[in-house]
Amino acid sequence: MMYDKQLFKELKSSKISKVKIGHGGHISVKGIGTTIVVATHSGTKTITDVLYVPNIDKNLLSVGQLLQKGFKVFFEDNHCLIKDAT
C-alpha cells in the first residue's frame, strides 16, 4: 500500500474499496497500479498490483506479496534487502 501517488508508474481504478488496518478499522483504496521500486545494475525494478491508499501515513510493502512475485527478502542488522529471485 502506498500513499504517495507520484510513486506510481501506472495507476487505475480499483475494485477493492477498503482495506482493514491494525486496529480493526477500514480505510479507502483509491486505485491499484505499478510502482517504481529502485534502479539497479540490471534495470528498474517494479512491483505490480500495489494499492493506492492516500489516507495512510507510511508506504507499506507486503513481504508475502514480494515473495509471490519472485523477489527474495532478507532481514539483517536492522536492514531489509530485496533481491530478484534470478
Beta strands, then each sheet from edge to edge (+ up, - down):
strand 1: 8-12
strand 2: 18-20
strand 3: 26-28
strand 4: 31-40
strand 5: 43-52
strand 6: 71-76
strand 7: 79-84
sheet 1: 1+ 4- 5+
sheet 2: 2+ 3-
sheet 3: 6+ 7-
end
